[in-house]
Amino acid sequence: MKAYFYTLGCKVNQYESRAMASLLEQAGYQTAEYNADLPDIGRNVLVINSCSVTGESDRKLRQFLRRCRRQNPEAILVLTGCMPQAYPDKADALSDADVVTGNAKRSDLVALLQRHMQTGERIVEIPKHTPDCEALSIRKFEGRTRAYLKIEDGCNQFCTYCIIPYARGRVRSKPLAAVAREAAELAASGYTELVLVGINLTAYGRDIGLTLADAVESVCAVEGLRRVRLGSLEPEDMTPSVIARLAAQPKLCPQFHLSLQSGCDATLKRMGRRYDTAMYRDICHQLKAAFADCALTSDVMVGFPGEADEEFEQSISFVKEIGFTKIHVFPYSKRPGTPAAVAPHQVTRQQKAERSRRMIAAGEQLAETFFKDYVGRELEVLCETPCPDGTTDGYTANYTPVHVAGLHPAGTFVTAVVDRVENGICFAYVKE
């Protein structure tokens, strides 16, 4: 029997889909990524791993689920992930799904499928989170030159716009020995770059007396790895001692996705964020001082309730001051069940669209300026995607995108010289 996977959302979801696929493979299933343009998959399984970060995410999920049922009337549809965990009653009402479960006890997936196939009954089981980090692991990450390694789950922040603490539970850290063992298994499978990911990655170890630096040091010690990269980070746990320990690891990539959300202190306070712009600025300065060629990327929200014109101007000015190499800009979207969804002074859709346009343009200009400093320099590039025009796309340690002349196998490293920058991409030739 075959099981297809369709994954929505973040890197953690992508890791967890791969882990669930491993569980099904051990039970005798063949697994593959689902393509919505596929013909009817017949009496096979389709696992939809959901995201619920915004209300729009839920709307798109409902549409997708209905479409999957129409296209695959005999398939066994499984709905899992953040949406059922955060909104079990709403998930129960999605009758197109044959099996509904959440983010906890994914090891039960095989048993749930067997029960459904034996009885034909619709199953809705959404267990609550336990105090321990679920024992998921992977040994391969199909179709990727770098692998994700989940080391943490849950969040204790309760920002006023966010449902994730309800979907993911409290902070739970993977034991350090399990982190090291999984990293070694991925390295043995041929991966030379690992990305450590978590729902609140910088909170790693808070529940077991460790810090993120402990996990990084453990993974960097694994033979065969050349690069270790960090996923999205919350600023407040990036203390001077943690930064100093991270900087002592030569395998750690000098690229940090440091979540900002807003560059205005008043907006940050309404969001329930636990830092202000002064603290954020200081952390950025520390990272740039500790890491050569340090690249800072971030998420920025526009149109949060109460964001007046002057607050937006403060935010965009702060973004320009920090000098990010890339920013993910998104307009605020109401998330039912959060304080921000019912807050006064909601910003209009037109205002959010205009602010998004301006913030995106600012980010593109910052990236172009950053990348132009690399013209004439030699860079080590991990090759990833051969292109039809006879070139290869890849990334440097600080995640600078490079278009390298010539075809090079995915997963190999080349030394390339940048000769020009166009549209936020460095074009380079391989040094003879």
Number of C-alpha atoms within 10 A of each C-alpha: 10 16 22 19 21 17 21 18 15 15 20 20 22 18 22 22 24 25 21 23 23 20 20 20 15 11 11 11 18 14 19 15 16 16 10 12 7 9 9 16 19 13 15 16 22 24 25 24 26 24 23 24 20 18 15 13 17 19 11 11 20 15 10 14 19 15 13 20 17 12 17 20 14 14 19 23 25 23 27 27 28 27 27 26 28 22 18 19 11 12 22 20 9 15 13 21 25 20 23 27 27 27 25 22 16 22 15 13 20 16 11 20 19 11 15 15 13 9 9 11 11 17 18 20 18 22 14 14 20 12 12 14 18 18 12 21 23 22 20 20 18 11 9 13 19 22 24 26 27 26 27 26 25 23 21 14 16 16 20 18 24 23 21 24 19 19 26 23 21 22 24 27 29 21 18 18 11 14 21 19 15 20 30 19 16 26 21 16 13 16 23 21 25 23 17 25 25 28 28 23 25 23 25 28 22 14 15 12 8 15 19 24 22 15 21 22 18 15 25 21 14 17 12 17 20 17 19 23 22 22 21 21 21 20 21 16 18 23 11 12 10 15 18 16 14 23 19 13 15 13 20 24 25 24 23 20 20 22 18 24 20 28 27 22 17 15 24 19 15 18 20 15 20 13 15 19 17 10 12 20 15 11 20 21 11 16 22 16 12 16 19 12 14 18 24 22 22 20 16 22 21 26 27 27 22 16 21 13 12 9 19 21 16 16 25 21 15 16 22 15 12 16 20 23 25 24 24 15 19 19 18 21 21 21 21 15 15 15 16 23 19 13 15 9 11 16 17 11 13 10 14 20 15 14 22 21 13 14 26 19 12 19 23 18 18 21 22 18 16 17 20 17 11 18 15 13 11 17 20 16 27 28 23 20 18 18 15 8 9 11 17 21 23 25 19 20 23 19 21 21 18 27 23 27 17 15 16 21 12 17 19 13 17 19 17 23 22 25 15 14 19 10 9 20 18 24 20 25 18 16 11 5
